[in-house]
Amino acid sequence: CALPISAPASNACLVSKGNIFIACKNHITYGYQLNGKPLYDWNYFRTSADVIKPFQSFSLDNSELIAISELYDGVTFIDRKASKQISYRDKFIEGVNSNLFFAGNDSMNGGHFVTTDTLSRIVHLFPTNGAEIKFEMPSKKFSPQHSFAFADIDGDGKQDRAFLDNSVLTVFHDNGSLLSENKLPVGASSSLYQFNIDGTANLFATSPLSNKIFLLESSGSVSKGFPLKGCLYPTLEIINMRRVLVAGSNDYTLQVYELKSQ
């Protein structure tokens, strides 16, 4: 169906729990049902800048939060009616290629999210604890265009910090020590994505320059059978008990792959 938006879209739409959410160039966010009809209780949240990253949806304390990352600004959390819950505008500038990761709940701080800023600081957000924010500086400086992933890469039960910058993948342990550093066959504007496969965190790197997607081993090397064609907004889904990797391609096609156990 065609969505009745009144301005060009500025990001890729989010489809979540039977609804569609999208941001537009007029700095207004829109919510629709799958049939294209507007959500009747949607508040049309306005941003201060363009939103080019897809919205991210998180379940927290039995409710859903939608994270909006504004260009050259911080992150704002809204609910499913587009009412602002917590905003980190003017608190930091999120990295252009950084995504937001849910780091879990704890009894002291509540829901905890992690991203990075243009100063290459690791940013910890606690929206249910008075909008608390903490910064963690890695031992290496990265460019504002770096990509970031937060996941248990080495399987020790602790969350590692991975940076992809100028084709170099650098991974730190949770205590800040260096885990690995590898030169990857990707372009300078490449991005990192993290998906769980059989309960294990796996890193994927995409290269818009070569239109390739790479699955990375915990050591940082490229997995057997990769790279594959495609680089735009990859996603991993379980369909009919099969692991399906979907990615857009620079030639305006959609690439669909089944990932089989090696």
N, C-alpha and C positions, 0 to 999 in steps of 0.2 A: 504494500500500500504506500501511497505518497503521503508524507507528513506535511501538514499545513503550517510550516514555519515561515516567518515573515522576513527572514534574512538568511544569507548563506551560512551553512554550518561551518564551524571553526574546528571541530574535533570529530573523531569517530564516535558513533553512538554506543551507549551502554545498554544492553538488554539484560534486565534483572527482574526475576519473579513476575514475569508476564507484562512488564512495562518497558518502555523505551525512553532513555534520557539522552539529551543532546544539547550542546552549547552552540550559540550562533555569534556571528560577527557583531551583532548589536549588543553584545554582552549580557544577553538574557538566556537563561537555561529553560529548556522545555521538557515536559513530561507527557508521554502518550501511552495509550493502551496499544496492544498489538494490532488492533484494527485501524489504527491511525487517529482515533479520537483523542482529544486532549484529556488528561486526567482532571476530573472535575474539582478536586481539592488542591490542585497544584498552585504554588505561590509565585512562580516565575522569578526565581532568585536572580538578582543582578550581580554580575562581577564587575570589578574595577578595570580589568584588562582582558585581553583575549585568552581563551582556554583552548589550547591545541592538543593537550594530552587527553586521552579518553578518561571519563569519570571512572572511579573505582568504588565498588560496593563492598561493605564490610558488615557482618553481624556482630553486634556488641550489646551485651546486657539485654538480650531478648528483643532488640530493636535493630533496625538497619540504618547505617550511616553511609552517605554518599560523599566521597572525598573529591573536591574540586581543586585542581592545581592551576593557578593563574600564571600566565607568562610573566616572568621577572618579579614574582611575589611568592608568598607562602601558600599554605593549604587551608581550605575552609571545609568544615564538615556540615552537611545539611541532612535533614531527615527526608523521608519519602514524600513529604508534602512541600519540599523545598524551603522549609523554615531553617534558618541558620541556627546551628547548635554551638559550635565552637569555631573561632577563626584565628588563624595564625598569620593574617595579613600584617605586613610590616615587621614581622618577627625574624624572618630570614627569607632569602631568595633561593627557592628550590632549583637544583640543577636541571638544565633543560632536558637532559636524557635520564633523569632519575625518576624512579617510581616509588610509590609508598608501599611499605610492607607492614603487615600486622605481626607484631612480635609476641602477642599473647597477653593474658591477664595475670595480675598478681594482686594479693590482698592489700598491699600498701598503696600502689599507684593506679590500679584499675587497668583499663585497656591501654596498650602501649604500641605505638607505631614508629617506624623508622624510615628515614629517607636521607638524602644528602643535599647540601647547598652548593652554591657556586664557588665557595671558598674551600670546597672538598671536605667540609666538616660533616660528620655523621650526626644527624639530627634526630633526637628522641622526643616524641610527642606523647603527651598524656592527656587526651581531651576530657576524660572523666575525672581528672584530678586537678580541677581548676585551671585547665589549659597550660599545665606545666610544660616546660621545654628544657631540654638538656642538650649540650653539644659535646661531641667527642672528636678530637683531632687525630687522624691517622698519622703515622710516622713519615708518610710520603705525601707530597703535594701533587694534586691533580688539576687538570685544566677545568674550566667551567663547563666544558662539553663532555665530561666523563659520564659513563653509565655506571649504575650501581645495582647490586643485588645483596640481599640479606638472607642467608640460608645456612643450614648445617651441611656444608659441602664435604667435609672429611668424615662425616658420620660419627662424631664423638658426642653427639647430643647437645652441642653448644652452637649458637648462631655465629657464623663467620661473616666477614665483610669483604665483598668482591668489587673491585673497580676495574672497568675497562676503559682505557684512555690511550689514544694514539696507537691502537692495535696491541697494546700490552695489557694482559690480564694480571692484576695483582690481588692476591687474596690474603687477608689477615685473620688470625685466630681471634676469638672473642676477647682475649687479653691484650690484643694489639700487636702480638708478635707475627712475623711474616710466615705464612703457610706455603705460598708458591708464587712464582712470577714467570710468565710465559709470553712470548711474542706469538700472536695469532695471525693467520693469513686473512685478516679482515681490514677494512678501510678505517680511516680515522674517525668517521662519524657513526661507527657501529654501536649497537645497543645490546644490553644484557637482559635476559628474561629467565625467570626461575619457575620451573614446574615440578611437581612431585610425581614420580613414577614408582609405583609399587611401594609407596611410603618413604621413598628416598628423594631428597632434593637434587635436582639436576639443573645445570646451567646451560642455556642456549645463547649463542651470540649471533646477531644478524648483521649483515654487511650490505647496506644499500648500494655501495659502489659496485660490488660484484653480483648483487641480487642472489645472495646465498645465506643459508641458515646452517649453523654449526651446533652440534651437541658436544659438550665438553666433559671430559673425564674429571674426576676429583683432583687429578694432578695438573689440570689445565690443558692437557693435550686434546686433540680432536678425536671423537669416537669413530669407530669403524662404520663405514657406510655413509658418512657425512663428508662434505657439505651437501645440502639439498637446495633445489631452486626455491626462491622465495625469501622475502625479508620484512614484509610489512605486517605488523601487529600479529605475530604468531600466537596461537592458542592451542592448548592440549585438552582434549575431551575424551571421555570414555563413552563410546557408542557401541551398543550391542556387544559389550564385553571386550571391545577392541580399543587400543590406545590410538587416537587419531590426532595427528598434528596438522593444523590448518594455518596457512600463511598467504598473505597477498604477495603478488609479484609485480615487479616494475613493468612488465609487459601487459598489465591490466588483466591478468588471469588470477584465479584462486587455486593454490596448490594444496592438495589433500594427500596425506601420507598415513599409512598404518605403521606404527612403531612396534616391531616384534622383539621379543626377548632375545638377547644375544647369547 
